[in-house]
Amino acid sequence: MQVQWYPGHMTKAKRAMKEDMKLVDLVIEILDARAPLSSRNPDIDELGRGKARMILLGKADLADESANRKWEQFFKEKGFVTVRADSRRRAEMKPIQAAVKEACREKKERDLRRGIKNRPVRAMVVGIPNVGKSTFINSYAGRACAKTGNRPGVTRGNQWIRLGKDVELLDTPGILWPKFEDEQVGIRLAFLGSVKDEILGMEELALRLLAFLKENYPESLKERYQLSGADLSAEPPSMLMEIARLRNCLLRGNELDSEKAARLLIDDFRSGRLGAITLEFPGWEQEE
């Protein structure tokens, strides 16, 4: 399955980001904790070269906690100031403030040596579509100042947000990269909703997710859909039809509706109703 989505506004946004990068001290890169490597735009490292860097593992409440700890350590070992959070909760923003200070410590020390005091940190918030940038900004600011939406492509233009006297944030549109070299990366992003659902076959996506869950999180499937041991040992197409039967996903004439069951499964995963699930773990990038 080839997953590609790079509309014209992304090319424009990337050019604007390159220009705006000259104005900032810090790049806050938001990743989806369920797939941190797959949700990293490889262009950001080049665009943000020479800037202070911070990684926020967003939607951490939806991810496997043991995996969260491993990913946090993974990125810290690579030199990133790293923190994880559920950006919908204002209470989880305190560690973010400390992380921003840590990431910009050298910048603040340089300012003091030059006699510059109380200049706010200017930070650019970056990430792929639907990763939670605007939700993070609104929670951090304590007010609704960035557009949010549970679909890719909501933020189309850059906007500066002043957070008191210490920090100014620049929100940017979500940008994918033109081509996914690894098909698995595209599939994981499709699971997360970072590419538009219309581009993909929902049933194929659901079957691939079922195959992953069957191998890695069978108990989540069993608990959510009351599947039997025999159901869990079946192939994904049979599992999907059983979910359709158990959840009363029917067409006219009481025929099972596999499309509706597929959407149910994907929605349950994205919302966390299937439980805390991580799609990739440190070390998999070498194996793949």
Secondary structure, 3 states (H helix, E strand, C coil): CCCCCCCHHHHHHHHHHHHHHHHCCEEEEEEECCCCCCCCCCHHHHHCCCCEEEEEEECHHHCCHHHHHHHHHHHHHCCCEEEECCCCCHHHHHHHHHHHHHHCHHHHHHHHHCCCCCCCEEEEEECCCCCCHHHHHHHHHCCCCCCCCCCCCCCCCCEEEEECCCEEEEECCCCCCCCCCCHHHHHHHHHHCCCCHHHCCHHHHHHHHHHHHHHHCHHHHHHHHCCCHHHHHCCHHHHHHHHHHHCCCECHHHCECHHHHHHHHHHHHHHCCCCCCCCCCCCHHHHC
